[in-house]
Each structure stands twice: as C-alpha cells, then as structure tokens.
Amino acid sequence: MENIFEKQKEASDFIKAQISNIPSTAIQLGTGLSDCVDSVIQSIPYSEIPHFPKSNLAGHKGELQIAQMGSETILVLSGRYHYYEGYNLQEVTFPIRVLKELGIEKIFITNVSGGLNPDYKAGDIIFIKDHINLLPDNPLRGLQDERLGIRFPDLKDAYNPKLLSQAKNACIAQGIDFKEGIYVCLQGPSLETKAEYNFLHHIGADLVGMSTVPEVIVAKQILLPVLVISCVSNVCFPIELITETTVEEVIAVAKKSSFKIKKLLAELL
C-alpha cells in the first residue's frame, strides 16, 4: 500500500482544481448503467486524473462526472475497474479512496450480476446486504499505513443499515419492487460453469459478479457509508434454466432496467 496516501491526495487536488464545488454524495455506475443520471454538468476522463488506471471496458464510460439528479448535484464514477483487467485490488479501489479525500460522505454503488436465487429474474433490483469474497486477494493487503484507515476493519455492517433502510423505504414510496440478497465476488472474466453456479447457490449466495466487494471493503475501512444496488442481468439458478450469456445481453438488460435505478436514486437523494 506504499504511496497510496500521497497518490490519493494528488488525484484529489487535481479534481478540486477542476471542480469548484464537490457534492457530498457519490454514485458509482456499473456496466450498462450510465443512463441513470438526468444530465452531466461536467466530466473528467479517468485517463486525465493522476494515478487513475486506464480502462476501455465495454459498457463503462470511464469518467468522473458532476451530474444532476432531480434537484440534487452528485459526483459520479461512471465506470469502474476490475481485477480481471489485470489491475491489483489497490488500483481497483483507488477511486473510492479519492472520493473520501474529496469529502464525500456516502456512496451508492451499482452493478449488474447473475441471479443465483431461484426467486430472481432478469431485471430485478436487489439490495446487497452482505457478501462472500472469493477473490484471490484483498485490497487492504500490503504494508500498513495508518493514514489509510485501521488495519483490521470489521465488516459486520459493511452494507450500511441506515442507507439500506432508507433505500427500501424509497422503493416503497415509488412503488418499485425490490429484494435483498447476498453477493459473491469471483475474479472472472469467464462466466461460471453450471457446477460453480450450483456451488455458489449452496454456500448461500443470491447473486454473483466480478466487482463491488473490493470497493465495499475499502469503504468500510475509510468509514464511508455505502449502499449497493444490483440489477439481475441473467438467471443462473436453477441449473436447468441457464442459457449462454453475452456481454451485449448483460448491457441490454442493464440499460432496460436503469430507469428503475434512476427513479430510486432520485428518491434517495
């Protein structure tokens, strides 16, 4: 974790020089969910921000944005990095540390994931209440720097109970159907086999994906409250219902469901 603190300050200083007023709330948009904001006021490509990794992943704009949601202004990470792209988990989670340095007080993270719960169908909105981390690394691994947060953060309430309660109330107010579930993270980029889907279901996972968990771990370490909203992209259980899935199909489902997430975010804000 050498030099991360200095790097996050450099990135933060660069952003502050470009953006005069930093909002207090941030949103990280996952694959195919770039349409969840009303309008973009200002954007900075990730490639221009010091120490941000480079990425050209399909379905991700790769921009830091100041955007409008109803009457509220928010900071948006439009796109994320993934372990399967070749980055280490310190690089994957670096933008989350920069948000904290910018003064962000809470973050809403979105993603798309495969449904391991037989009650889930494509397009469902799921609030993640817990996770199972099956990545071969941890973003906190390495030399300790106390300026980055405590060494052994307790993940009991990594998914902030207060934000989760507010999100459920917002769904009820807007008439949006929702469910809660447990998310399991694998390294990817290949999708899982039928035997793996069966295994993941039986160890207690409701959703499977390749992101989010590293960001949540770091958010907990730096005391940044987080809410995670997932969109089910495809059915992965029961086994007999599994069909071959392409990235294009995942993006299409995410785009089709983005209006529900946009409506929810507007109510939360």
BELZIPE-V676195 format. One line per field, one symbol per residue. ss: DSSP state (h for helix, s for strand, l for the rest). psi: psi as a letter, one per 20 degrees, with the letter a starting at -180 (. if undefined). burial: + if it has 9 or more other ideal C-beta (glycine too) atoms within 8 Angstrom, else -. A space follows every 50 residues. Layout:
ss = ???
psi = ???
burial = ???
This chain:
ss = lllhhhhhhhhhhhhhhhllllllsssssllllhhhllssssssshhhll llllllllllllsssssssllsssssssllllhhhlllhhhhlhhhhhhh hhlllsssssssssslllllllllsssssssssllllllllllllhhhll llllllllllhhhhhhhhhhhhhhllllsssssssllllllllhhhhhhh hhllllssslllhhhhhhhhhlllssssssssssslllhhhlllllhhhh hhhhhhhhhhhhhhhhhhl
psi = kpjgghhhgggghgghhhphopripqpppapjkijiqgqphqqoqhiipp jprqqlppjphlqpqprpocjqprppnnqrqqhiiiqrhhghjghghhgg hijphqpppqrqrpoipiiqrpiqppppirrpojqjrpiiqappohiirq gmppjglhoohghgghgghhgghjkpqrrqrpppprhaiqrqrhhggggh gijjphqpakaggghhgghghjlopqpppqpphqpjpqhiipqqpqhhhg hggghhihhghggggggh.
burial = +--++-++++++-+++--+--++-++++++++++-++--+--++-+--+- -++-+-+-++-++++++++--++++++++++++---+-++++++++++++ ++-+-++++++++++++--+-+-+++++--+++-+--+++----+--+-- --+----+++--++-+++-++--+-+-++-++++++-+---+----++-+ +---++++++++++++++++++-++++++++++++++----+--+---++ +++++-++-++++++++++
